[in-house]
Amino acid sequence: MEYLASSDRYNNQCDYRRCGRSGLKLPVLSLGLWHNFGGVDTYETGRSMLHYAFDNGITHFDLANNYGPPPGSAEENFGSIFHKDFKSYRDELIISTKAGYLMWPGPYGEWGSRKYLLSSLDQSLKRMQLDYVDIFYSHRPDPNTPLEETMMALDQAVRSGKALYAGISNYPAEQTREAAGILRRLGTPCLIHQPKYSMFERWVEKELLNTVEKEGIGVIAFSPLAQGLLTDRYLNNIPEGSRASKSWGFLRPEQVAPALEKVKALNKIALQRGQTLAQMAIAWLLKDERITSVLIGASSVKQLSDNLQAQKNLYFDEGELRAIEGILTK
Ligand SMILES: NC(=O)c1ccc[n+]([C@@H]2O[C@H](COP(=O)([O-])OP(=O)(O)OC[C@H]3O[C@@H](n4cnc5c(N)ncnc54)[C@H](OP(=O)(O)O)[C@@H]3O)[C@@H](O)[C@H]2O)c1
């Protein structure tokens, strides 16, 4: 079946925010392909989510070398779908990938060396059958490689035309400051930081958000729904087919029960606001203008459509904020 993007796709379904002090705008919701797009998943479900996302103004798809399982299969599937359906829309898309976690055996298959980063980028481009990605990330800081070397590799990726922008992920505030300084000196400013950030994971609030603001770097928050905990998915049980029910992935069934008391209390506030819990969890992040985009995952078009509606109400009154804070800090 041939895919033709909706002619309505830029008619306010999705807002856009400028990424730090760059010229690039990102949709407030971006779609990540960490789960649900691998070799173990149903190809057509992933394909329909990509269609739905783009039809509704979500112009940013986020990948990494190791997404799957098996590692690399999300990029392969994305490449296949891209070539079937999105080739003529390349200039309307922001496609990112990353290197940092284990991808191949031996001393050059992970972390932050120039050798690993640039080889990995070549492999990613091959798997996705792309000439370039829009954003190439160092996926995690490497304690054993000089930061200069990792940043020089990102700079090289951009200079070679294989990436348009450079990004960092999971870097603490101090290293973010240093990385930003090095990249600026090299002439390839750091576009974006991708940290984990949700109601349940707030480490960025301590220092990182101020740092990126000062440095003019955008922020894309990953796992904003705490992998599904901050939704109504687990209110009654661990449903068949949910992330926590699967043998692969990073949400274990034993993580569900300890979160439930807070999830139920938050769900009550969401309902009072006329939102689902997923929508409120996304809105709670987007209320801070420093957050350029919220990087969600989804396993169905229905979830995507639910999450897109979060933008309808990003406002929280003092009472709601206090009540939420009370639950989160209990
Ligand atoms: N840089 C990094 O180190 C890093 C690490 C992790 C992730 N990421 C990026 O962040 C992206 C998102 O991460 P994530 O998948 O953990 O994000 P998430 O948005 O916190 O969780 C997504 C999961 O939540 C559930 N969900 C989503 N919307 C829902 C709704 N409306 N109602 C009920 N359940 C809903 C689905 O679970 P079910 O599958 O159970 O339906 C979905 O798979 C990744 O794809 C990746 O691009 C980056």
The ligand as a Tripos MOL2 file, in Angstrom:
@<TRIPOS>MOLECULE
LIG
   48    52     1     0     0
SMALL
NO_CHARGES

@<TRIPOS>ATOM
      1 N1         19.4250    8.3270   25.2940 N.am      1 LIG1
      2 C1         19.1420    7.2570   25.9800 C.2       1 LIG1
      3 O1         19.9830    6.7060   26.7020 O.2       1 LIG1
      4 C2         17.7600    6.6760   25.8800 C.ar      1 LIG1
      5 C3         17.3550    5.6420   26.7470 C.ar      1 LIG1
      6 C4         16.0430    5.1800   26.6510 C.ar      1 LIG1
      7 C5         15.1800    5.7340   25.7090 C.ar      1 LIG1
      8 N2         15.6160    6.7080   24.8560 N.ar      1 LIG1
      9 C6         14.7400    7.2890   23.8140 C.3       1 LIG1
     10 O2         13.5070    7.6510   24.3840 O.3       1 LIG1
     11 C7         12.4460    7.0200   23.6710 C.3       1 LIG1
     12 C8         11.2780    6.7980   24.5570 C.3       1 LIG1
     13 O3         11.6200    5.9500   25.6390 O.3       1 LIG1
     14 P1         10.5230    5.0420   26.2840 P.3       1 LIG1
     15 O4          9.9560    4.1360   25.2610 O.co2     1 LIG1
     16 O5         11.0680    4.4760   27.5290 O.co2     1 LIG1
     17 O6          9.4190    6.1770   26.6040 O.3       1 LIG1
     18 P2          8.1250    6.2880   27.4750 P.3       1 LIG1
     19 O7          7.2830    7.2370   26.6960 O.co2     1 LIG1
     20 O8          8.4760    6.6150   28.8820 O.co2     1 LIG1
     21 O9          7.4560    4.8360   27.4750 O.3       1 LIG1
     22 C9          6.8380    4.3180   26.3330 C.3       1 LIG1
     23 C10         5.8860    3.1850   26.7130 C.3       1 LIG1
     24 O10         4.8280    3.6910   27.5220 O.3       1 LIG1
     25 C11         3.6000    3.0840   27.1450 C.3       1 LIG1
     26 N3          2.6920    4.1380   26.6630 N.ar      1 LIG1
     27 C12         2.9780    5.1800   25.8360 C.ar      1 LIG1
     28 N4          1.8980    5.9610   25.6700 N.ar      1 LIG1
     29 C13         0.8930    5.3990   26.3800 C.ar      1 LIG1
     30 C14        -0.4490    5.7520   26.5930 C.ar      1 LIG1
     31 N5         -0.9800    6.8400   26.0610 N.pl3     1 LIG1
     32 N6         -1.2040    4.9490   27.3920 N.ar      1 LIG1
     33 C15        -0.6740    3.8250   27.9590 C.ar      1 LIG1
     34 N7          0.6140    3.4410   27.7980 N.ar      1 LIG1
     35 C16         1.3830    4.2310   27.0110 C.ar      1 LIG1
     36 C17         3.9230    2.0610   26.0710 C.3       1 LIG1
     37 O11         4.1640    0.8330   26.7320 O.3       1 LIG1
     38 P3          3.7190   -0.5900   26.1370 P.3       1 LIG1
     39 O12         4.8190   -0.9540   25.1950 O.co2     1 LIG1
     40 O13         3.6230   -1.4420   27.3490 O.co2     1 LIG1
     41 O14         2.4090   -0.3990   25.4440 O.co2     1 LIG1
     42 C18         5.1990    2.6020   25.4910 C.3       1 LIG1
     43 O15         5.9720    1.6030   24.8690 O.3       1 LIG1
     44 C19        13.1000    5.7520   23.1240 C.3       1 LIG1
     45 O16        12.3920    5.1890   22.0400 O.3       1 LIG1
     46 C20        14.4360    6.2930   22.7120 C.3       1 LIG1
     47 O17        14.3220    6.9650   21.4780 O.3       1 LIG1
     48 C21        16.8810    7.1880   24.9450 C.ar      1 LIG1
@<TRIPOS>BOND
     1     1     2 1
     2     2     3 2
     3     2     4 1
     4     4     5 ar
     5     4    48 ar
     6     5     6 ar
     7     6     7 ar
     8     7     8 ar
     9     8     9 1
    10     8    48 ar
    11     9    10 1
    12     9    46 1
    13    10    11 1
    14    11    12 1
    15    11    44 1
    16    12    13 1
    17    13    14 1
    18    14    15 2
    19    14    16 1
    20    14    17 1
    21    17    18 1
    22    18    19 2
    23    18    20 1
    24    18    21 1
    25    21    22 1
    26    22    23 1
    27    23    24 1
    28    23    42 1
    29    24    25 1
    30    25    26 1
    31    25    36 1
    32    26    27 ar
    33    26    35 ar
    34    27    28 ar
    35    28    29 ar
    36    29    30 ar
    37    29    35 ar
    38    30    31 1
    39    30    32 ar
    40    32    33 ar
    41    33    34 ar
    42    34    35 ar
    43    36    37 1
    44    36    42 1
    45    37    38 1
    46    38    39 2
    47    38    40 1
    48    38    41 1
    49    42    43 1
    50    44    45 1
    51    44    46 1
    52    46    47 1
@<TRIPOS>SUBSTRUCTURE
     1 LIG1         1 GROUP 0 **** ****
